[in-house]
């Protein structure tokens, strides 16, 4: 079926998780395709920056969760990235207002 044998886990939990993610191609797909949209839209136009923040938010949540549960040695860096995301979200809070408005009746 695949090239990887998952019969016995690796000694290190992170290595085992990496083996599982590589076997399912999840890591390759999320690391190459998902962040490409925010990466290309941030530097070009001010109107696309809030959209890039919306796209980056779930990625940053996954990064922070990974460092909380599996690799706490780099947790301060992940929390810094999350703090920068929250700061930018607060700065562009007027652009996010339509996301939280109730739909018009009808």
Secondary structure, DSSP 8 states (H G I E B T S, - for coil): --S---SS--SSHHHHHHHHHHHHTHHHHIIIIIHHHHHHHHTT-HHHHHHHHHHHHHHHHHHHHHHHHT-GGGHHHHHHHHHHHHHHHHHTHHHHGGGGS-----
